[in-house]
Amino acid sequence: MQDKDKPRELEAGAMALSGQLGKTIQRLRKAYNLSLSELAEQSGVAKSIISQIERNETNPTLATIWRLSQALDVSIERFLVSSDEEPFIEHATRADTPILVSDDGKMRLAIVGWLKTVEWLQWYDVQAEPGGALDSDAHQRGSVESLSVIAGMFEVEVGGVTKIARAGESLRYRCDRQHIIRCVGSEPGHAIMVVILKAAVME
């Protein structure tokens, strides 16, 4: 029963992101006075997909969000920031927690950090299936990422160097260059990832 219910839970989390993201994309698109066709042409994302995102009918991949953010001239983080003032004590339920999905669909990043700090500090709860990979472009120069493994085994590849971490271990690395996180081994992986943006440049 639990295995049957898991896709529903993931879908609920994904829909939370889609709903927030869809409203933001629609608002920005209209602010730029763009039609769905024009935004599709500028972003390279199919018109039908954009329409589904705006109507909260699909779970966009990181690549799709990135293309739309570039076309609308806004950082990917700001896509996820609420425009409403939030209370000092904020309670985020599982349904309220946005979830990003890797392009291969095997890695899910729940945004557990405070959305107001995303310009300089981000943290994620990472759930990965065996073989899942997250291939990320470079962040701002001097940015550092930390991956703390809770279960399973992950490897990180940066600049041609690969290191592996198991449960109870952490990897810290420069993320101001292309970097890849993979869930290796036969077991699912679970980790916490913290991203410190615009940090002091490491020598």
Secondary structure, 3 states (H helix, E strand, C coil): CHHHHHHHHHHHHHHHHHHHHHHHHHHHHHHCCCCHHHHHHHHCCCHHHHHHHHCCCCCCEHHHHHHHHHHCCCCCCHHHCCCCCCCCCCCCCCCCCCEEECCCCCEEEEECCCHHHCCCEEEEEEEECCCCEEEECCCCCCCEEEEEEEECEEEEEECCEEEEEECCCEEEEECCCCEEEEEECCCCEEEEEEEECCCCCCC
